[in-house]
């Protein structure tokens, strides 16, 4: 499943870009999805280590440190 392009383009524009190519949006979307999968996998491990089935905010926070 892919993230929608519009929020990704907004991120780039908020960073200061006046114009954004479709390819730039797609590349950032792919990078964000990859990073999200990595952080999610680490957060699941943190929850498992705490003997929980529910991933909590603290797990995601620790996974991003």
Biopython code that builds the backbone (N, CA, C, O; Angstrom):
import numpy as np
from Bio.PDB.StructureBuilder import StructureBuilder

atoms = [
    (1, "UNK", "N", (0.839, -1.181, 0.000)),
    (1, "UNK", "CA", (0.000, 0.000, 0.000)),
    (1, "UNK", "C", (0.882, 1.242, 0.000)),
    (1, "UNK", "O", (1.852, 1.334, 0.753)),
    (2, "UNK", "N", (0.539, 2.165, -0.833)),
    (2, "UNK", "CA", (1.321, 3.392, -0.928)),
    (2, "UNK", "C", (0.610, 4.544, -0.243)),
    (2, "UNK", "O", (-0.617, 4.632, -0.234)),
    (3, "UNK", "N", (1.408, 5.414, 0.325)),
    (3, "UNK", "CA", (0.869, 6.644, 0.898)),
    (3, "UNK", "C", (0.370, 7.526, -0.242)),
    (3, "UNK", "O", (0.919, 7.470, -1.342)),
    (4, "UNK", "N", (-0.649, 8.333, -0.006)),
    (4, "UNK", "CA", (-1.101, 9.253, -1.043)),
    (4, "UNK", "C", (-0.040, 10.313, -1.340)),
    (4, "UNK", "O", (0.737, 10.695, -0.464)),
    (5, "UNK", "N", (-0.022, 10.777, -2.582)),
    (5, "UNK", "CA", (0.980, 11.754, -3.003)),
    (5, "UNK", "C", (0.782, 13.137, -2.398)),
    (5, "UNK", "O", (1.759, 13.827, -2.107)),
    (6, "UNK", "N", (-0.470, 13.556, -2.204)),
    (6, "UNK", "CA", (-0.737, 14.928, -1.754)),
    (6, "UNK", "C", (-0.039, 15.273, -0.435)),
    (6, "UNK", "O", (0.596, 16.324, -0.354)),
    (7, "UNK", "N", (-0.133, 14.428, 0.607)),
    (7, "UNK", "CA", (0.551, 14.795, 1.853)),
    (7, "UNK", "C", (2.076, 14.819, 1.708)),
    (7, "UNK", "O", (2.762, 15.597, 2.371)),
    (8, "UNK", "N", (2.590, 13.962, 0.837)),
    (8, "UNK", "CA", (4.038, 13.942, 0.605)),
    (8, "UNK", "C", (4.465, 15.244, -0.077)),
    (8, "UNK", "O", (5.486, 15.835, 0.276)),
    (9, "UNK", "N", (3.679, 15.678, -1.046)),
    (9, "UNK", "CA", (3.989, 16.943, -1.715)),
    (9, "UNK", "C", (3.917, 18.107, -0.728)),
    (9, "UNK", "O", (4.738, 19.022, -0.791)),
    (10, "UNK", "N", (2.945, 18.078, 0.181)),
    (10, "UNK", "CA", (2.842, 19.142, 1.192)),
    (10, "UNK", "C", (4.092, 19.190, 2.063)),
    (10, "UNK", "O", (4.560, 20.271, 2.419)),
    (11, "UNK", "N", (4.627, 18.043, 2.402)),
    (11, "UNK", "CA", (5.854, 17.996, 3.207)),
    (11, "UNK", "C", (6.988, 18.710, 2.469)),
    (11, "UNK", "O", (7.715, 19.511, 3.057)),
    (12, "UNK", "N", (7.131, 18.414, 1.185)),
    (12, "UNK", "CA", (8.200, 19.032, 0.399)),
    (12, "UNK", "C", (7.967, 20.544, 0.294)),
    (12, "UNK", "O", (8.910, 21.325, 0.418)),
    (13, "UNK", "N", (6.731, 20.952, 0.070)),
    (13, "UNK", "CA", (6.425, 22.384, -0.044)),
    (13, "UNK", "C", (6.661, 23.110, 1.281)),
    (13, "UNK", "O", (7.158, 24.236, 1.293)),
    (14, "UNK", "N", (6.304, 22.467, 2.397)),
    (14, "UNK", "CA", (6.552, 23.083, 3.706)),
    (14, "UNK", "C", (8.038, 23.229, 3.988)),
    (14, "UNK", "O", (8.451, 24.065, 4.791)),
    (15, "UNK", "N", (8.841, 22.401, 3.312)),
    (15, "UNK", "CA", (10.294, 22.504, 3.455)),
    (15, "UNK", "C", (10.853, 23.648, 2.619)),
    (15, "UNK", "O", (12.041, 23.960, 2.697)),
    (16, "UNK", "N", (9.977, 24.282, 1.805)),
    (16, "UNK", "CA", (10.406, 25.466, 1.073)),
    (16, "UNK", "C", (10.379, 25.374, -0.438)),
    (16, "UNK", "O", (10.699, 26.352, -1.114)),
    (17, "UNK", "N", (10.006, 24.225, -0.992)),
    (17, "UNK", "CA", (9.981, 24.100, -2.454)),
    (17, "UNK", "C", (8.791, 24.842, -3.046)),
    (17, "UNK", "O", (7.673, 24.757, -2.538)),
    (18, "UNK", "N", (9.048, 25.563, -4.119)),
    (18, "UNK", "CA", (7.958, 26.236, -4.833)),
    (18, "UNK", "C", (7.307, 25.290, -5.833)),
    (18, "UNK", "O", (6.090, 25.300, -6.020)),
    (19, "UNK", "N", (8.132, 24.479, -6.466)),
    (19, "UNK", "CA", (7.637, 23.517, -7.440)),
    (19, "UNK", "C", (8.180, 22.145, -7.080)),
    (19, "UNK", "O", (9.305, 22.021, -6.595)),
    (20, "UNK", "N", (7.371, 21.108, -7.321)),
    (20, "UNK", "CA", (7.756, 19.751, -6.953)),
    (20, "UNK", "C", (7.397, 18.823, -8.104)),
    (20, "UNK", "O", (6.254, 18.812, -8.560)),
    (21, "UNK", "N", (8.355, 18.053, -8.569)),
    (21, "UNK", "CA", (8.068, 17.115, -9.651)),
    (21, "UNK", "C", (7.373, 15.873, -9.103)),
    (21, "UNK", "O", (7.514, 15.529, -7.929)),
    (22, "UNK", "N", (6.630, 15.218, -9.969)),
    (22, "UNK", "CA", (5.955, 13.966, -9.611)),
    (22, "UNK", "C", (6.979, 12.935, -9.141)),
    (22, "UNK", "O", (6.734, 12.188, -8.193)),
    (23, "UNK", "N", (8.127, 12.903, -9.815)),
    (23, "UNK", "CA", (9.166, 11.933, -9.469)),
    (23, "UNK", "C", (9.742, 12.192, -8.082)),
    (23, "UNK", "O", (10.073, 11.254, -7.357)),
    (24, "UNK", "N", (9.861, 13.465, -7.714)),
    (24, "UNK", "CA", (10.362, 13.804, -6.375)),
    (24, "UNK", "C", (9.379, 13.338, -5.310)),
    (24, "UNK", "O", (9.779, 12.804, -4.276)),
    (25, "UNK", "N", (8.100, 13.540, -5.567)),
    (25, "UNK", "CA", (7.068, 13.092, -4.623)),
    (25, "UNK", "C", (7.133, 11.575, -4.474)),
    (25, "UNK", "O", (7.090, 11.055, -3.360)),
    (26, "UNK", "N", (7.238, 10.873, -5.589)),
    (26, "UNK", "CA", (7.287, 9.408, -5.548)),
    (26, "UNK", "C", (8.527, 8.912, -4.807)),
    (26, "UNK", "O", (8.451, 7.949, -4.043)),
    (27, "UNK", "N", (9.660, 9.563, -5.029)),
    (27, "UNK", "CA", (10.904, 9.154, -4.364)),
    (27, "UNK", "C", (10.822, 9.370, -2.857)),
    (27, "UNK", "O", (11.224, 8.499, -2.085)),
    (28, "UNK", "N", (10.303, 10.526, -2.431)),
    (28, "UNK", "CA", (10.155, 10.770, -0.994)),
    (28, "UNK", "C", (9.126, 9.820, -0.395)),
    (28, "UNK", "O", (9.318, 9.320, 0.714)),
    (29, "UNK", "N", (8.038, 9.567, -1.115)),
    (29, "UNK", "CA", (7.020, 8.632, -0.632)),
    (29, "UNK", "C", (7.648, 7.256, -0.376)),
    (29, "UNK", "O", (7.399, 6.640, 0.660)),
    (30, "UNK", "N", (8.456, 6.784, -1.319)),
    (30, "UNK", "CA", (9.114, 5.485, -1.151)),
    (30, "UNK", "C", (10.047, 5.487, 0.060)),
    (30, "UNK", "O", (10.094, 4.517, 0.817)),
    (31, "UNK", "N", (10.788, 6.583, 0.236)),
    (31, "UNK", "CA", (11.718, 6.677, 1.366)),
    (31, "UNK", "C", (10.966, 6.696, 2.692)),
    (31, "UNK", "O", (11.380, 6.052, 3.656)),
    (32, "UNK", "N", (9.858, 7.438, 2.738)),
    (32, "UNK", "CA", (9.054, 7.522, 3.966)),
    (32, "UNK", "C", (8.451, 6.155, 4.286)),
    (32, "UNK", "O", (8.418, 5.746, 5.446)),
    (33, "UNK", "N", (7.979, 5.457, 3.269)),
    (33, "UNK", "CA", (7.405, 4.132, 3.498)),
    (33, "UNK", "C", (8.468, 3.156, 4.005)),
    (33, "UNK", "O", (8.204, 2.367, 4.912)),
    (34, "UNK", "N", (9.675, 3.208, 3.419)),
    (34, "UNK", "CA", (10.758, 2.330, 3.873)),
    (34, "UNK", "C", (11.108, 2.609, 5.326)),
    (34, "UNK", "O", (11.234, 1.686, 6.131)),
    (35, "UNK", "N", (11.264, 3.884, 5.658)),
    (35, "UNK", "CA", (11.592, 4.261, 7.030)),
    (35, "UNK", "C", (10.462, 3.858, 7.978)),
    (35, "UNK", "O", (10.717, 3.371, 9.080)),
    (36, "UNK", "N", (9.230, 4.058, 7.555)),
    (36, "UNK", "CA", (8.080, 3.670, 8.374)),
    (36, "UNK", "C", (8.054, 2.183, 8.666)),
    (36, "UNK", "O", (7.742, 1.769, 9.782)),
    (37, "UNK", "N", (8.384, 1.370, 7.653)),
    (37, "UNK", "CA", (8.434, -0.086, 7.872)),
    (37, "UNK", "C", (9.530, -0.457, 8.866)),
    (37, "UNK", "O", (9.326, -1.310, 9.730)),
    (38, "UNK", "N", (10.692, 0.182, 8.744)),
    (38, "UNK", "CA", (11.801, -0.103, 9.659)),
    (38, "UNK", "C", (11.441, 0.272, 11.093)),
    (38, "UNK", "O", (11.651, -0.515, 12.016)),
    (39, "UNK", "N", (10.904, 1.466, 11.276)),
    (39, "UNK", "CA", (10.519, 1.922, 12.618)),
    (39, "UNK", "C", (9.422, 1.028, 13.176)),
    (39, "UNK", "O", (9.453, 0.674, 14.354)),
    (40, "UNK", "N", (8.459, 0.660, 12.349)),
    (40, "UNK", "CA", (7.364, -0.196, 12.803)),
    (40, "UNK", "C", (7.874, -1.555, 13.261)),
    (40, "UNK", "O", (7.455, -2.063, 14.301)),
    (41, "UNK", "N", (8.771, -2.139, 12.488)),
    (41, "UNK", "CA", (9.325, -3.442, 12.862)),
    (41, "UNK", "C", (10.053, -3.350, 14.197)),
    (41, "UNK", "O", (9.914, -4.235, 15.042)),
    (42, "UNK", "N", (10.826, -2.288, 14.393)),
    (42, "UNK", "CA", (11.528, -2.097, 15.664)),
    (42, "UNK", "C", (10.538, -1.877, 16.808)),
    (42, "UNK", "O", (10.742, -2.384, 17.911)),
    (43, "UNK", "N", (9.471, -1.127, 16.550)),
    (43, "UNK", "CA", (8.466, -0.875, 17.585)),
    (43, "UNK", "C", (7.754, -2.170, 17.979)),
    (43, "UNK", "O", (7.450, -2.376, 19.154)),
    (44, "UNK", "N", (7.490, -3.033, 17.013)),
    (44, "UNK", "CA", (6.868, -4.332, 17.306)),
    (44, "UNK", "C", (7.800, -5.151, 18.198)),
    (44, "UNK", "O", (7.345, -5.807, 19.135)),
    (45, "UNK", "N", (9.097, -5.117, 17.912)),
    (45, "UNK", "CA", (10.073, -5.826, 18.756)),
    (45, "UNK", "C", (10.073, -5.273, 20.174)),
    (45, "UNK", "O", (10.151, -6.035, 21.138)),
    (46, "UNK", "N", (9.985, -3.950, 20.307)),
    (46, "UNK", "CA", (9.951, -3.322, 21.638)),
    (46, "UNK", "C", (8.718, -3.784, 22.416)),
    (46, "UNK", "O", (8.814, -4.104, 23.601)),
    (47, "UNK", "N", (7.574, -3.819, 21.756)),
    (47, "UNK", "CA", (6.343, -4.274, 22.413)),
    (47, "UNK", "C", (6.483, -5.733, 22.819)),
    (47, "UNK", "O", (6.076, -6.111, 23.918)),
    (48, "UNK", "N", (7.048, -6.549, 21.954)),
    (48, "UNK", "CA", (7.250, -7.959, 22.279)),
    (48, "UNK", "C", (8.178, -8.142, 23.462)),
    (48, "UNK", "O", (7.947, -8.995, 24.318)),
    (49, "UNK", "N", (9.223, -7.341, 23.506)),
    (49, "UNK", "CA", (10.162, -7.413, 24.626)),
    (49, "UNK", "C", (9.458, -7.071, 25.942)),
    (49, "UNK", "O", (9.795, -7.609, 26.996)),
    (50, "UNK", "N", (8.488, -6.179, 25.865)),
    (50, "UNK", "CA", (7.715, -5.793, 27.050)),
    (50, "UNK", "C", (6.539, -6.754, 27.285)),
    (50, "UNK", "O", (5.686, -6.515, 28.139)),
    (51, "UNK", "N", (6.517, -7.841, 26.512)),
    (51, "UNK", "CA", (5.475, -8.872, 26.628)),
    (51, "UNK", "C", (4.080, -8.297, 26.389)),
    (51, "UNK", "O", (3.124, -8.637, 27.086)),
    (52, "UNK", "N", (3.983, -7.414, 25.384)),
    (52, "UNK", "CA", (2.705, -6.843, 24.986)),
    (52, "UNK", "C", (2.451, -7.156, 23.525)),
    (52, "UNK", "O", (3.386, -7.291, 22.736)),
    (53, "UNK", "N", (1.168, -7.270, 23.166)),
    (53, "UNK", "CA", (0.777, -7.416, 21.771)),
    (53, "UNK", "C", (0.468, -6.068, 21.142)),
    (53, "UNK", "O", (0.418, -5.947, 19.918)),
    (54, "UNK", "N", (0.264, -5.065, 21.966)),
    (54, "UNK", "CA", (-0.101, -3.729, 21.499)),
    (54, "UNK", "C", (1.141, -2.856, 21.397)),
    (54, "UNK", "O", (1.889, -2.703, 22.363)),
    (55, "UNK", "N", (1.351, -2.287, 20.217)),
    (55, "UNK", "CA", (2.440, -1.330, 20.037)),
    (55, "UNK", "C", (1.955, 0.016, 20.564)),
    (55, "UNK", "O", (0.911, 0.519, 20.150)),
    (56, "UNK", "N", (2.724, 0.588, 21.477)),
    (56, "UNK", "CA", (2.361, 1.856, 22.095)),
    (56, "UNK", "C", (3.280, 2.975, 21.613)),
    (56, "UNK", "O", (4.311, 2.747, 20.980)),
    (57, "UNK", "N", (2.860, 4.183, 21.940)),
    (57, "UNK", "CA", (3.640, 5.364, 21.577)),
    (57, "UNK", "C", (5.081, 5.227, 22.055)),
    (57, "UNK", "O", (6.009, 5.580, 21.328)),
    (58, "UNK", "N", (5.272, 4.726, 23.254)),
    (58, "UNK", "CA", (6.621, 4.600, 23.813)),
    (58, "UNK", "C", (7.484, 3.648, 22.989)),
    (58, "UNK", "O", (8.698, 3.834, 22.903)),
    (59, "UNK", "N", (6.870, 2.627, 22.380)),
    (59, "UNK", "CA", (7.619, 1.698, 21.530)),
    (59, "UNK", "C", (8.113, 2.401, 20.273)),
    (59, "UNK", "O", (9.261, 2.237, 19.861)),
    (60, "UNK", "N", (7.227, 3.184, 19.675)),
    (60, "UNK", "CA", (7.606, 3.934, 18.479)),
    (60, "UNK", "C", (8.679, 4.965, 18.830)),
    (60, "UNK", "O", (9.637, 5.153, 18.080)),
    (61, "UNK", "N", (8.512, 5.624, 19.968)),
    (61, "UNK", "CA", (9.501, 6.598, 20.406)),
    (61, "UNK", "C", (10.862, 5.946, 20.586)),
    (61, "UNK", "O", (11.868, 6.481, 20.120)),
    (62, "UNK", "N", (10.910, 4.809, 21.249)),
    (62, "UNK", "CA", (12.179, 4.123, 21.456)),
    (62, "UNK", "C", (12.764, 3.640, 20.124)),
    (62, "UNK", "O", (13.982, 3.639, 19.946)),
    (63, "UNK", "N", (11.914, 3.239, 19.208)),
    (63, "UNK", "CA", (12.376, 2.751, 17.907)),
    (63, "UNK", "C", (12.976, 3.853, 17.053)),
    (63, "UNK", "O", (13.742, 3.576, 16.130)),
    (64, "UNK", "N", (12.637, 5.094, 17.350)),
    (64, "UNK", "CA", (13.166, 6.207, 16.564)),
    (64, "UNK", "C", (14.405, 6.839, 17.188)),
    (64, "UNK", "O", (14.982, 7.763, 16.614)),
    (65, "UNK", "N", (14.811, 6.362, 18.332)),
    (65, "UNK", "CA", (15.991, 6.913, 19.013)),
    (65, "UNK", "C", (17.266, 6.402, 18.399)),
    (65, "UNK", "O", (18.355, 6.762, 18.846)),
]
sb = StructureBuilder()
sb.init_structure("model")
sb.init_model(0)
sb.init_chain("A")
sb.init_seg("    ")
for serial, (resi, resn, name, xyz) in enumerate(atoms, 1):
    if name == "N":
        sb.init_residue(resn, " ", resi, " ")
    sb.init_atom(name, np.array(xyz, "f"), 0.0, 1.0, " ", f" {name:<3s}", serial, name[0])
structure = sb.get_structure()
